[in-house]
Amino acid sequence: MTTVRTRFAPSPTGHLHVGSVHTALYSWLIAKKYKGQFILRIEDTDLERSESTHVQTILQSMEWLGMDYDEGPYFQTQRLARYKEVIDQLLKDGLAYRCYCSKERLEHLRECQLANKEKPRYDGCCRNQHEFKDCPFVIRFRNPEEGVVAFDDLVHGHIEFQNSELDDLIIARADGSPTYNFCVVVDDLDMGITHVIRGDDHVNNTPRQINILRALGGKEPLYGHVPTILGPDGKKLSKRHGAVSIQQFRDDGFLPHALLNYLVRLGWSHGDQEIFSLDEMIEYFDFDHLNNSPATFDIEKLLWLNQHYLKEAKSEDLVQELDAQMAKAGVSILDGPDLVDLIQVQKERCKTLVDLAEKSRYFYEDFTEYDEKAKAKNLKKEVIPVLQSVLTKLELVSHWKAEPLHACILQTAEDLDLKLGKVAQPVRVAITGGSVSPPLDVTLELIGRHRSLHRIKEAIQICEAGLLH
Ligand code: GLU
């Protein structure tokens, strides 16, 4: 049996789009599933639009996602000699030819075809022109004129194109540089790719690529064209719908596993299972259950998955990423709890790491602004004795740990004959500025003795000030 070899072939012309990673994920899973190889190929022949910073972003994003590759990254710009060699051979074999048609002629041809309501296509003017002329030329592939090109797409089933619909594709520009459709074929052939899995915006390129491949004597791989991802408005997912680049999802505090889990289910299902470990994705993924119509991106579902994975994550594993998020939020973590302890108490109540960072400011920084509603409800004159009683007890705690701190709150409730919430909530507002936090005892512990006592004193003053009015 041939070894499965799949590839991801991004062009470094912009950010790494989540739609590209959607297709890359399926490529990766198939390689893993059949114990084959996954290859990364950077398609950087478009020199004007390709940038090395985008290459870096692609590599970093792949690493962050944990999508390891067995070969590569290969760079098309490093394979130019190979493309030239193949083009020369095609010319020699009469499978390609020099086309001297001027821009003006081609423009005129196009206008006439459009005026006649015909599909614009090259008319093969130079097909049989064999003498060498000393003027600029491009090289065109001699596409078969008759018959059909058909393939059984892994997602869409049988697809066929009439050769009469396809024209003679330019495979090398006037400056000698090879074109996208040509390089892809040479690469897929040389790299022994068995499954070409890519976005369905490439469906129309496939028959052209198959014809070139056949001319080169290559065996056709299997093709799978994955449907495009749409935004909620039914238009192709783009920046105006929110985050689309992998870097942006990372910046927004998503976890790689959550994103992969979200993407694997986008258009594919395995019964009604929603949560997939990586091993399960590899074991269960198949093309039979992949929908052939576009899937709609649902940020709420991604958030739900992210919250799940935050909760499940080992706190230690989130430290590095949260550290970066705290820095971005402008919170210095030098004076406050260890991040690992903070994560332990906060992770299950947050949807993203950005959310976690924002909700954790009060552990590291003093605040002057309270949540207005929480303040109005809790910091009023009736609570002065409550806060004072808690304060007195807390001041006596020598071992600033959740357990004795909890005992102080309980004891105050008992002494004043109040329900626990009537004591806990004013203290919570006093020390966090709001009405939502992890359990009060651990919150007190992590905020620390000095800060907690100081904040309770401040809250008492606020209550007293209210008293004066
Ligand atoms: N470089 C192409 C793109 O980014 C991918 C082509 C392919 O997968 O065959 O759209």
Boltz pocket constraint, residues with backbone or C-beta under 6 A from the ligand:
constraints:
  - pocket:
      binder: B
      contacts: [[A, 8], [A, 9], [A, 10], [A, 11], [A, 43], [A, 184], [A, 197], [A, 198], [A, 199], [A, 202]]
      max_distance: 6.0
